[in-house]
């Protein structure tokens, strides 16, 4: 499961509002809506957020285990051949 809690904490620490993300840094309001609902974003958007906040990806997004359902393809990864 994706969590953008690190983003909101980073924004609080840096004093940047969602209004500033939209109007100063050019993040579309629809993207802010996506973030608020913990939905997927593109790597391009992640890069824009990192540049705007002068931070790394781990200050924007966190991946959490969702114990209620298996990850898609998790069995495939466990059985995949490994490179030497």
C-alpha positions in Angstrom: 0.0 0.0 0.0 1.2 3.5 -0.8 1.3 6.2 1.9 2.1 9.8 1.2 2.3 10.6 4.9 6.0 11.4 4.5 5.0 14.1 2.0 2.6 15.8 4.4 5.2 15.7 7.2 7.9 17.1 4.9 5.6 19.9 3.8 4.8 20.7 7.4 8.5 20.8 8.3 9.3 23.1 5.3 6.2 25.3 5.7 4.9 24.5 2.3 1.1 24.3 1.8 -0.9 22.5 -0.8 -1.8 25.9 -2.2 2.0 26.5 -2.8 2.4 23.1 -4.4 -0.3 24.1 -6.9 0.4 27.7 -7.5 4.2 28.1 -6.9 5.5 24.7 -8.0 3.0 23.8 -10.7 1.6 20.6 -9.2 -1.9 20.2 -10.7 -4.8 20.3 -8.2 -5.8 16.9 -9.5 -2.4 15.5 -8.5 -2.9 16.9 -5.0 -6.3 15.1 -4.9 -4.6 11.9 -6.0 -2.0 12.3 -3.2 -4.6 12.9 -0.6 -6.3 9.7 -1.5 -3.0 7.7 -1.6 -3.4 6.8 -5.2 -0.6 6.2 -7.7 1.5 9.0 -9.2 4.1 8.9 -12.0 7.8 9.0 -11.5 7.7 12.4 -13.2 5.4 13.7 -10.5 7.5 12.2 -7.8 10.5 14.0 -9.4 8.6 17.3 -9.5 7.6 16.9 -5.8 11.2 16.1 -4.8 12.5 19.1 -6.7 9.9 21.4 -5.2 10.6 20.2 -1.7 14.3 19.7 -2.1 14.1 16.2 -0.8 14.4 12.6 -1.8 11.6 10.1 -2.7 11.5 8.6 0.8 10.5 12.0 2.1 7.4 11.8 -0.2 6.2 8.2 -0.4 6.3 5.1 1.8 5.4 1.6 0.8 3.6 -0.3 3.5 2.7 -4.0 3.7 -1.0 -4.7 3.4 -1.4 -7.9 5.2 -5.0 -8.3 4.1 -4.2 -9.2 0.5 -1.1 -10.6 -1.3 0.9 -8.4 -3.6 0.3 -9.0 -7.3 3.0 -11.2 -8.7 4.5 -11.8 -5.2 4.8 -15.5 -5.9 6.4 -14.8 -9.3 9.1 -12.7 -7.6 9.9 -15.4 -5.0 10.4 -18.0 -7.7 12.2 -15.7 -10.2 15.8 -16.7 -11.2 18.5 -14.6 -9.7 21.4 -13.2 -11.5 24.9 -14.3 -10.2 
